[in-house]
Amino acid sequence: MDILHHVSSLYILTKRPHDYGTGEVYTATEVHTLKHIADNPGITVTQLACDYGRTKGAISQMLKKLEKKGLIFRRSDPKNDNIAHLYPTPEGDRLNCEHQKYDNIRFGESMDQVRKLYTSEEIDTTFSVLETWLSVRRQVPQQRFAQKKQQKD
């Protein structure tokens, strides 16, 4: 299911808030950014930007919103004060759990329909292709960054 969120978020980023089961409203971008942090505790802004193919500035703006809402916190790297590692707060963990339940229901409904149309093998192949596509899509900004760095040196 995560692969579908990542693919769709490249094209459709909704800003319409939604209650995922906590009584509070959040955008899809907020909850999926939180999920990525929860799935990768200690991730840095730079890695998050690479994973999402966004600028560090855009990611930083999102992180400020998540921090203000009490969903994540930063911990300085003991070896480098300029690097912060990101973690969900207990409230962030709770939202992430509720969001996963919400997605399991919503995407479960869609997948039930897809399973009526395609074999398990076809579905598995589709997800494999999407995972590869996402991996390649994540590498493109990293390659651009490396090329720009080489040009400066």
TIVO-2410 file (N, C-alpha, C; in nm, 3 decimals):
# residues 153
REC num residu      c1      c2      c3 atome chaine
REC   1      M   0.081  -0.120   0.000     N      A
REC   1      M   0.000   0.000   0.000    CA      A
REC   1      M   0.085   0.126   0.000     C      A
REC   2      D   0.197   0.121   0.069     N      A
REC   2      D   0.284   0.239   0.072    CA      A
REC   2      D   0.329   0.278  -0.068     C      A
REC   3      I   0.355   0.179  -0.150     N      A
REC   3      I   0.401   0.209  -0.285    CA      A
REC   3      I   0.298   0.292  -0.361     C      A
REC   4      L   0.170   0.261  -0.343     N      A
REC   4      L   0.065   0.338  -0.410    CA      A
REC   4      L   0.062   0.482  -0.359     C      A
REC   5      H   0.081   0.499  -0.230     N      A
REC   5      H   0.084   0.635  -0.176    CA      A
REC   5      H   0.201   0.714  -0.232     C      A
REC   6      H   0.316   0.652  -0.239     N      A
REC   6      H   0.433   0.722  -0.290    CA      A
REC   6      H   0.415   0.758  -0.437     C      A
REC   7      V   0.364   0.666  -0.515     N      A
REC   7      V   0.344   0.692  -0.658    CA      A
REC   7      V   0.241   0.804  -0.676     C      A
REC   8      S   0.130   0.792  -0.607     N      A
REC   8      S   0.026   0.893  -0.626    CA      A
REC   8      S   0.066   1.029  -0.571     C      A
REC   9      S   0.147   1.032  -0.466     N      A
REC   9      S   0.185   1.161  -0.408    CA      A
REC   9      S   0.276   1.240  -0.501     C      A
REC  10      L   0.341   1.174  -0.594     N      A
REC  10      L   0.422   1.247  -0.691    CA      A
REC  10      L   0.336   1.329  -0.785     C      A
REC  11      Y   0.211   1.289  -0.802     N      A
REC  11      Y   0.122   1.357  -0.896    CA      A
REC  11      Y   0.009   1.434  -0.830     C      A
REC  12      I  -0.040   1.380  -0.720     N      A
REC  12      I  -0.154   1.443  -0.655    CA      A
REC  12      I  -0.124   1.461  -0.507     C      A
REC  13      L  -0.093   1.582  -0.467     N      A
REC  13      L  -0.068   1.609  -0.326    CA      A
REC  13      L  -0.187   1.688  -0.273     C      A
REC  14      T  -0.269   1.621  -0.197     N      A
REC  14      T  -0.387   1.688  -0.145    CA      A
REC  14      T  -0.353   1.766  -0.019     C      A
REC  15      K  -0.417   1.879  -0.005     N      A
REC  15      K  -0.398   1.959   0.115    CA      A
REC  15      K  -0.527   1.960   0.199     C      A
REC  16      R  -0.625   1.885   0.155     N      A
REC  16      R  -0.752   1.881   0.227    CA      A
REC  16      R  -0.735   1.793   0.351     C      A
REC  17      P  -0.752   1.851   0.469     N      A
REC  17      P  -0.735   1.773   0.593    CA      A
REC  17      P  -0.843   1.666   0.609     C      A
REC  18      H  -0.807   1.561   0.680     N      A
REC  18      H  -0.897   1.448   0.701    CA      A
REC  18      H  -0.872   1.390   0.840     C      A
REC  19      D  -0.977   1.340   0.903     N      A
REC  19      D  -0.965   1.272   1.031    CA      A
REC  19      D  -0.937   1.124   1.003     C      A
REC  20      Y  -0.821   1.078   1.044     N      A
REC  20      Y  -0.782   0.939   1.022    CA      A
REC  20      Y  -0.818   0.849   1.139     C      A
REC  21      G  -0.896   0.903   1.232     N      A
REC  21      G  -0.941   0.822   1.344    CA      A
REC  21      G  -0.897   0.871   1.480     C      A
REC  22      T  -0.832   0.989   1.484     N      A
REC  22      T  -0.784   1.042   1.612    CA      A
REC  22      T  -0.869   1.158   1.664     C      A
REC  23      G  -0.963   1.204   1.583     N      A
REC  23      G  -1.042   1.321   1.620    CA      A
REC  23      G  -0.980   1.451   1.573     C      A
REC  24      E  -0.859   1.445   1.521     N      A
REC  24      E  -0.789   1.561   1.465    CA      A
REC  24      E  -0.781   1.544   1.315     C      A
REC  25      V  -0.761   1.655   1.243     N      A
REC  25      V  -0.751   1.645   1.097    CA      A
REC  25      V  -0.609   1.672   1.051     C      A
REC  26      Y  -0.567   1.595   0.950     N      A
REC  26      Y  -0.433   1.605   0.893    CA      A
REC  26      Y  -0.443   1.583   0.743     C      A
REC  27      T  -0.348   1.639   0.669     N      A
REC  27      T  -0.345   1.616   0.524    CA      A
REC  27      T  -0.278   1.481   0.497     C      A
REC  28      A  -0.303   1.428   0.379     N      A
REC  28      A  -0.240   1.302   0.338    CA      A
REC  28      A  -0.088   1.318   0.337     C      A
REC  29      T  -0.040   1.434   0.295     N      A
REC  29      T   0.104   1.458   0.292    CA      A
REC  29      T   0.162   1.453   0.433     C      A
REC  30      E   0.091   1.510   0.529     N      A
REC  30      E   0.139   1.506   0.668    CA      A
REC  30      E   0.147   1.364   0.722     C      A
REC  31      V   0.040   1.287   0.704     N      A
REC  31      V   0.039   1.152   0.762    CA      A
REC  31      V   0.137   1.059   0.691     C      A
REC  32      H   0.159   1.079   0.562     N      A
REC  32      H   0.254   0.992   0.492    CA      A
REC  32      H   0.399   1.032   0.522     C      A
REC  33      T   0.423   1.158   0.545     N      A
REC  33      T   0.556   1.200   0.590    CA      A
REC  33      T   0.582   1.143   0.729     C      A
REC  34      L   0.483   1.152   0.816     N      A
REC  34      L   0.495   1.094   0.950    CA      A
REC  34      L   0.520   0.944   0.941     C      A
REC  35      K   0.447   0.875   0.855     N      A
REC  35      K   0.465   0.731   0.840    CA      A
REC  35      K   0.606   0.697   0.795     C      A
REC  36      H   0.659   0.775   0.703     N      A
REC  36      H   0.795   0.750   0.654    CA      A
REC  36      H   0.896   0.767   0.769     C      A
REC  37      I   0.874   0.866   0.853     N      A
REC  37      I   0.962   0.887   0.968    CA      A
REC  37      I   0.947   0.772   1.067     C      A
REC  38      A   0.823   0.730   1.093     N      A
REC  38      A   0.799   0.619   1.186    CA      A
REC  38      A   0.860   0.489   1.133     C      A
REC  39      D   0.855   0.470   1.002     N      A
REC  39      D   0.912   0.349   0.940    CA      A
REC  39      D   1.065   0.354   0.933     C      A
REC  40      N   1.120   0.475   0.946     N      A
REC  40      N   1.266   0.495   0.936    CA      A
REC  40      N   1.313   0.586   1.050     C      A
REC  41      P   1.297   0.541   1.175     N      A
REC  41      P   1.333   0.628   1.288    CA      A
REC  41      P   1.479   0.671   1.280     C      A
REC  42      G   1.501   0.800   1.301     N      A
REC  42      G   1.636   0.854   1.293    CA      A
REC  42      G   1.672   0.908   1.156     C      A
REC  43      I   1.578   0.903   1.064     N      A
REC  43      I   1.602   0.955   0.929    CA      A
REC  43      I   1.636   1.104   0.938     C      A
REC  44      T   1.715   1.151   0.843     N      A
REC  44      T   1.752   1.293   0.839    CA      A
REC  44      T   1.668   1.367   0.736     C      A
REC  45      V   1.671   1.499   0.744     N      A
REC  45      V   1.599   1.582   0.647    CA      A
REC  45      V   1.651   1.553   0.506     C      A
REC  46      T   1.781   1.540   0.493     N      A
REC  46      T   1.841   1.515   0.362    CA      A
REC  46      T   1.790   1.383   0.303     C      A
REC  47      Q   1.788   1.277   0.385     N      A
REC  47      Q   1.742   1.148   0.334    CA      A
REC  47      Q   1.593   1.153   0.302     C      A
REC  48      L   1.516   1.221   0.385     N      A
REC  48      L   1.372   1.235   0.360    CA      A
REC  48      L   1.349   1.308   0.228     C      A
REC  49      A   1.426   1.414   0.205     N      A
REC  49      A   1.414   1.489   0.079    CA      A
REC  49      A   1.449   1.399  -0.041     C      A
REC  50      C   1.553   1.320  -0.027     N      A
REC  50      C   1.590   1.227  -0.136    CA      A
REC  50      C   1.481   1.124  -0.159     C      A
REC  51      D   1.428   1.069  -0.052     N      A
REC  51      D   1.325   0.966  -0.064    CA      A
REC  51      D   1.199   1.018  -0.133     C      A
REC  52      Y   1.167   1.144  -0.108     N      A
REC  52      Y   1.045   1.200  -0.166    CA      A
REC  52      Y   1.071   1.282  -0.293     C      A
REC  53      G   1.197   1.298  -0.330     N      A
REC  53      G   1.228   1.375  -0.449    CA      A
REC  53      G   1.187   1.520  -0.436     C      A
REC  54      R   1.201   1.573  -0.315     N      A
REC  54      R   1.165   1.713  -0.287    CA      A
REC  54      R   1.287   1.786  -0.235     C      A
REC  55      T   1.281   1.916  -0.232     N      A
REC  55      T   1.394   1.992  -0.178    CA      A
REC  55      T   1.395   1.983  -0.026     C      A
REC  56      K   1.513   2.006   0.031     N      A
REC  56      K   1.522   2.007   0.178    CA      A
REC  56      K   1.436   2.119   0.236     C      A
REC  57      G   1.426   2.230   0.163     N      A
REC  57      G   1.342   2.341   0.209    CA      A
REC  57      G   1.195   2.301   0.218     C      A
REC  58      A   1.146   2.232   0.115     N      A
REC  58      A   1.006   2.188   0.116    CA      A
REC  58      A   0.982   2.088   0.229     C      A
REC  59      I   1.076   1.996   0.247     N      A
REC  59      I   1.063   1.898   0.355    CA      A
REC  59      I   1.069   1.967   0.490     C      A
REC  60      S   1.157   2.064   0.504     N      A
REC  60      S   1.169   2.137   0.631    CA      A
REC  60      S   1.039   2.207   0.669     C      A
REC  61      Q   0.971   2.263   0.568     N      A
REC  61      Q   0.842   2.327   0.595    CA      A
REC  61      Q   0.740   2.227   0.649     C      A
REC  62      M   0.736   2.108   0.589     N      A
REC  62      M   0.645   2.005   0.636    CA      A
REC  62      M   0.683   1.961   0.777     C      A
REC  63      L   0.810   1.945   0.803     N      A
REC  63      L   0.855   1.900   0.934    CA      A
REC  63      L   0.820   2.002   1.043     C      A
REC  64      K   0.828   2.131   1.010     N      A
REC  64      K   0.789   2.234   1.107    CA      A
REC  64      K   0.642   2.218   1.147     C      A
REC  65      K   0.557   2.186   1.048     N      A
REC  65      K   0.415   2.164   1.077    CA      A
REC  65      K   0.397   2.043   1.168     C      A
REC  66      L   0.469   1.935   1.137     N      A
REC  66      L   0.456   1.813   1.217    CA      A
REC  66      L   0.508   1.835   1.359     C      A
REC  67      E   0.615   1.911   1.373     N      A
REC  67      E   0.668   1.942   1.506    CA      A
REC  67      E   0.570   2.028   1.584     C      A
REC  68      K   0.516   2.129   1.518     N      A
REC  68      K   0.420   2.220   1.583    CA      A
REC  68      K   0.297   2.144   1.633     C      A
REC  69      K   0.258   2.041   1.559     N      A
REC  69      K   0.143   1.959   1.597    CA      A
REC  69      K   0.179   1.850   1.698     C      A
REC  70      G   0.307   1.844   1.737     N      A
REC  70      G   0.351   1.748   1.837    CA      A
REC  70      G   0.361   1.605   1.788     C      A
REC  71      L   0.384   1.587   1.657     N      A
REC  71      L   0.388   1.453   1.598    CA      A
REC  71      L   0.529   1.397   1.582     C      A
REC  72      I   0.628   1.485   1.573     N      A
REC  72      I   0.767   1.441   1.558    CA      A
REC  72      I   0.857   1.526   1.646     C      A
REC  73      F   0.979   1.477   1.668     N      A
REC  73      F   1.081   1.557   1.733    CA      A
REC  73      F   1.215   1.529   1.665     C      A
REC  74      R   1.307   1.621   1.687     N      A
REC  74      R   1.441   1.610   1.629    CA      A
REC  74      R   1.540   1.583   1.742     C      A
REC  75      R   1.640   1.503   1.711     N      A
REC  75      R   1.750   1.477   1.804    CA      A
REC  75      R   1.880   1.503   1.728     C      A
REC  76      S   1.965   1.590   1.783     N      A
REC  76      S   2.091   1.622   1.718    CA      A
REC  76      S   2.181   1.500   1.710     C      A
REC  77      D   2.254   1.493   1.602     N      A
REC  77      D   2.352   1.386   1.584    CA      A
REC  77      D   2.467   1.412   1.681     C      A
REC  78      P   2.507   1.312   1.758     N      A
REC  78      P   2.614   1.335   1.856    CA      A
REC  78      P   2.748   1.371   1.792     C      A
REC  79      K   2.767   1.336   1.666     N      A
REC  79      K   2.893   1.365   1.596    CA      A
REC  79      K   2.888   1.494   1.516     C      A
REC  80      N   2.767   1.544   1.488     N      A
REC  80      N   2.755   1.663   1.404    CA      A
REC  80      N   2.626   1.737   1.441     C      A
REC  81      D   2.642   1.851   1.507     N      A
REC  81      D   2.526   1.930   1.552    CA      A
REC  81      D   2.441   1.983   1.437     C      A
REC  82      N   2.496   1.985   1.315     N      A
REC  82      N   2.420   2.035   1.200    CA      A
REC  82      N   2.325   1.930   1.144     C      A
REC  83      I   2.333   1.809   1.193     N      A
REC  83      I   2.246   1.702   1.145    CA      A
REC  83      I   2.148   1.664   1.255     C      A
REC  84      A   2.021   1.660   1.220     N      A
REC  84      A   1.918   1.620   1.315    CA      A
REC  84      A   1.852   1.492   1.265     C      A
REC  85      H   1.825   1.404   1.359     N      A
REC  85      H   1.755   1.280   1.328    CA      A
REC  85      H   1.610   1.296   1.372     C      A
REC  86      L   1.519   1.243   1.293     N      A
REC  86      L   1.375   1.263   1.315    CA      A
REC  86      L   1.311   1.137   1.372     C      A
REC  87      Y   1.220   1.160   1.468     N      A
REC  87      Y   1.150   1.050   1.534    CA      A
REC  87      Y   1.004   1.090   1.559     C      A
REC  88      P   0.914   0.993   1.559     N      A
REC  88      P   0.775   1.025   1.596    CA      A
REC  88      P   0.763   1.038   1.748     C      A
REC  89      T   0.674   1.124   1.791     N      A
REC  89      T   0.640   1.134   1.933    CA      A
REC  89      T   0.536   1.025   1.962     C      A
REC  90      P   0.502   1.004   2.090     N      A
REC  90      P   0.393   0.909   2.118    CA      A
REC  90      P   0.263   0.946   2.045     C      A
REC  91      E   0.234   1.076   2.036     N      A
REC  91      E   0.115   1.119   1.961    CA      A
REC  91      E   0.130   1.089   1.812     C      A
REC  92      G   0.252   1.105   1.761     N      A
REC  92      G   0.279   1.071   1.621    CA      A
REC  92      G   0.262   0.921   1.597     C      A
REC  93      D   0.309   0.839   1.691     N      A
REC  93      D   0.292   0.694   1.680    CA      A
REC  93      D   0.143   0.657   1.680     C      A
REC  94      R   0.066   0.725   1.764     N      A
REC  94      R  -0.078   0.697   1.770    CA      A
REC  94      R  -0.146   0.733   1.638     C      A
REC  95      L  -0.115   0.851   1.584     N      A
REC  95      L  -0.172   0.890   1.455    CA      A
REC  95      L  -0.128   0.792   1.346     C      A
REC  96      N  -0.002   0.754   1.345     N      A
REC  96      N   0.047   0.662   1.244    CA      A
REC  96      N  -0.029   0.529   1.250     C      A
REC  97      C  -0.053   0.481   1.370     N      A
REC  97      C  -0.129   0.355   1.387    CA      A
REC  97      C  -0.271   0.370   1.335     C      A
REC  98      E  -0.338   0.478   1.371     N      A
REC  98      E  -0.475   0.501   1.324    CA      A
REC  98      E  -0.480   0.518   1.172     C      A
REC  99      H  -0.381   0.588   1.119     N      A
REC  99      H  -0.374   0.608   0.975    CA      A
REC  99      H  -0.356   0.474   0.904     C      A
REC 100      Q  -0.273   0.386   0.957     N      A
REC 100      Q  -0.254   0.255   0.895    CA      A
REC 100      Q  -0.384   0.174   0.896     C      A
REC 101      K  -0.459   0.181   1.004     N      A
REC 101      K  -0.589   0.113   1.010    CA      A
REC 101      K  -0.682   0.169   0.902     C      A
REC 102      Y  -0.684   0.301   0.892     N      A
REC 102      Y  -0.767   0.369   0.792    CA      A
REC 102      Y  -0.730   0.323   0.652     C      A
REC 103      D  -0.601   0.323   0.622     N      A
REC 103      D  -0.555   0.282   0.490    CA      A
REC 103      D  -0.585   0.136   0.463     C      A
REC 104      N  -0.568   0.051   0.563     N      A
REC 104      N  -0.596  -0.092   0.543    CA      A
REC 104      N  -0.742  -0.113   0.501     C      A
REC 105      I  -0.832  -0.038   0.561     N      A
REC 105      I  -0.973  -0.049   0.524    CA      A
REC 105      I  -0.996   0.007   0.384     C      A
REC 106      R  -0.951   0.131   0.360     N      A
REC 106      R  -0.976   0.198   0.231    CA      A
REC 106      R  -0.908   0.127   0.115     C      A
REC 107      F  -0.781   0.092   0.132     N      A
REC 107      F  -0.711   0.025   0.024    CA      A
REC 107      F  -0.753  -0.121   0.013     C      A
REC 108      G  -0.796  -0.178   0.124     N      A
REC 108      G  -0.850  -0.314   0.119    CA      A
REC 108      G  -0.971  -0.321   0.029     C      A
REC 109      E  -1.057  -0.220   0.039     N      A
REC 109      E  -1.176  -0.215  -0.047    CA      A
REC 109      E  -1.136  -0.209  -0.194     C      A
REC 110      S  -1.038  -0.126  -0.225     N      A
REC 110      S  -0.993  -0.113  -0.364    CA      A
REC 110      S  -0.927  -0.241  -0.412     C      A
REC 111      M  -0.843  -0.298  -0.327     N      A
REC 111      M  -0.773  -0.421  -0.367    CA      A
REC 111      M  -0.870  -0.536  -0.386     C      A
REC 112      D  -0.978  -0.540  -0.310     N      A
REC 112      D  -1.079  -0.644  -0.331    CA      A
REC 112      D  -1.135  -0.636  -0.473     C      A
REC 113      Q  -1.157  -0.515  -0.522     N      A
REC 113      Q  -1.207  -0.497  -0.657    CA      A
REC 113      Q  -1.102  -0.536  -0.761     C      A
REC 114      V  -0.977  -0.498  -0.735     N      A
REC 114      V  -0.868  -0.531  -0.828    CA      A
REC 114      V  -0.850  -0.682  -0.837     C      A
REC 115      R  -0.863  -0.751  -0.724     N      A
REC 115      R  -0.846  -0.897  -0.722    CA      A
REC 115      R  -0.953  -0.969  -0.805     C      A
REC 116      K  -1.065  -0.904  -0.827     N      A
REC 116      K  -1.169  -0.962  -0.913    CA      A
REC 116      K  -1.130  -0.953  -1.061     C      A
REC 117      L  -1.039  -0.863  -1.093     N      A
REC 117      L  -1.002  -0.838  -1.232    CA      A
REC 117      L  -0.869  -0.898  -1.275     C      A
REC 118      Y  -0.781  -0.921  -1.178     N      A
REC 118      Y  -0.646  -0.968  -1.209    CA      A
REC 118      Y  -0.606  -1.085  -1.120     C      A
REC 119      T  -0.514  -1.165  -1.173     N      A
REC 119      T  -0.463  -1.277  -1.094    CA      A
REC 119      T  -0.364  -1.224  -0.989     C      A
REC 120      S  -0.335  -1.307  -0.892     N      A
REC 120      S  -0.236  -1.270  -0.791    CA      A
REC 120      S  -0.101  -1.241  -0.854     C      A
REC 121      E  -0.066  -1.319  -0.954     N      A
REC 121      E   0.062  -1.300  -1.022    CA      A
REC 121      E   0.067  -1.164  -1.093     C      A
REC 122      E  -0.043  -1.126  -1.158     N      A
REC 122      E  -0.047  -0.997  -1.226    CA      A
REC 122      E  -0.036  -0.882  -1.126     C      A
REC 123      I  -0.104  -0.896  -1.016     N      A
REC 123      I  -0.097  -0.792  -0.911    CA      A
REC 123      I   0.044  -0.784  -0.855     C      A
REC 124      D   0.105  -0.900  -0.828     N      A
REC 124      D   0.242  -0.902  -0.776    CA      A
REC 124      D   0.339  -0.836  -0.875     C      A
REC 125      T   0.321  -0.864  -1.003     N      A
REC 125      T   0.407  -0.803  -1.106    CA      A
REC 125      T   0.388  -0.652  -1.107     C      A
REC 126      T   0.265  -0.607  -1.096     N      A
REC 126      T   0.237  -0.464  -1.095    CA      A
REC 126      T   0.308  -0.396  -0.979     C      A
REC 127      F   0.296  -0.455  -0.861     N      A
REC 127      F   0.362  -0.395  -0.744    CA      A
REC 127      F   0.513  -0.399  -0.759     C      A
REC 128      S   0.566  -0.504  -0.817     N      A
REC 128      S   0.710  -0.513  -0.840    CA      A
REC 128      S   0.757  -0.402  -0.933     C      A
REC 129      V   0.682  -0.379  -1.039     N      A
REC 129      V   0.716  -0.271  -1.133    CA      A
REC 129      V   0.706  -0.136  -1.063     C      A
REC 130      L   0.603  -0.115  -0.986     N      A
REC 130      L   0.588   0.013  -0.915    CA      A
REC 130      L   0.700   0.034  -0.814     C      A
REC 131      E   0.740  -0.070  -0.744     N      A
REC 131      E   0.851  -0.058  -0.648    CA      A
REC 131      E   0.980  -0.022  -0.721     C      A
REC 132      T   1.003  -0.084  -0.834     N      A
REC 132      T   1.122  -0.052  -0.913    CA      A
REC 132      T   1.115   0.092  -0.962     C      A
REC 133      W   0.999   0.130  -1.012     N      A
REC 133      W   0.981   0.268  -1.060    CA      A
REC 133      W   1.009   0.367  -0.949     C      A
REC 134      L   0.955   0.342  -0.831     N      A
REC 134      L   0.975   0.433  -0.719    CA      A
REC 134      L   1.123   0.440  -0.681     C      A
REC 135      S   1.190   0.327  -0.681     N      A
REC 135      S   1.333   0.325  -0.650    CA      A
REC 135      S   1.412   0.410  -0.750     C      A
REC 136      V   1.381   0.392  -0.877     N      A
REC 136      V   1.447   0.471  -0.981    CA      A
REC 136      V   1.412   0.617  -0.964     C      A
REC 137      R   1.286   0.646  -0.937     N      A
REC 137      R   1.240   0.784  -0.919    CA      A
REC 137      R   1.312   0.853  -0.803     C      A
REC 138      R   1.341   0.778  -0.700     N      A
REC 138      R   1.415   0.834  -0.585    CA      A
REC 138      R   1.562   0.859  -0.620     C      A
REC 139      Q   1.617   0.780  -0.710     N      A
REC 139      Q   1.757   0.794  -0.745    CA      A
REC 139      Q   1.783   0.916  -0.834     C      A
REC 140      V   1.687   0.956  -0.910     N      A
REC 140      V   1.706   1.067  -1.004    CA      A
REC 140      V   1.749   1.195  -0.933     C      A
REC 141      P   1.680   1.241  -0.826     N      A
REC 141      P   1.727   1.363  -0.758    CA      A
REC 141      P   1.866   1.346  -0.698     C      A
REC 142      Q   1.896   1.226  -0.650     N      A
REC 142      Q   2.028   1.201  -0.592    CA      A
REC 142      Q   2.136   1.213  -0.700     C      A
REC 143      Q   2.105   1.161  -0.819     N      A
REC 143      Q   2.200   1.171  -0.929    CA      A
REC 143      Q   2.219   1.316  -0.972     C      A
REC 144      R   2.111   1.392  -0.975     N      A
REC 144      R   2.121   1.534  -1.011    CA      A
REC 144      R   2.208   1.608  -0.911     C      A
REC 145      F   2.186   1.580  -0.782     N      A
REC 145      F   2.263   1.645  -0.677    CA      A
REC 145      F   2.411   1.611  -0.691     C      A
REC 146      A   2.443   1.485  -0.717     N      A
REC 146      A   2.582   1.443  -0.734    CA      A
REC 146      A   2.646   1.512  -0.854     C      A
REC 147      Q   2.570   1.525  -0.963     N      A
REC 147      Q   2.622   1.592  -1.082    CA      A
REC 147      Q   2.651   1.740  -1.054     C      A
REC 148      K   2.558   1.806  -0.984     N      A
REC 148      K   2.579   1.948  -0.951    CA      A
REC 148      K   2.701   1.964  -0.860     C      A
REC 149      K   2.716   1.873  -0.768     N      A
REC 149      K   2.830   1.879  -0.676    CA      A
REC 149      K   2.961   1.861  -0.753     C      A
REC 150      Q   2.963   1.768  -0.848     N      A
REC 150      Q   3.083   1.746  -0.929    CA      A
REC 150      Q   3.117   1.870  -1.013     C      A
REC 151      Q   3.014   1.937  -1.064     N      A
REC 151      Q   3.036   2.055  -1.146    CA      A
REC 151      Q   3.095   2.169  -1.063     C      A
REC 152      K   3.056   2.176  -0.936     N      A
REC 152      K   3.108   2.281  -0.848    CA      A
REC 152      K   3.254   2.254  -0.810     C      A
REC 153      D   3.289   2.127  -0.799     N      A
REC 153      D   3.426   2.090  -0.758    CA      A
REC 153      D   3.521   2.103  -0.870     C      A
***
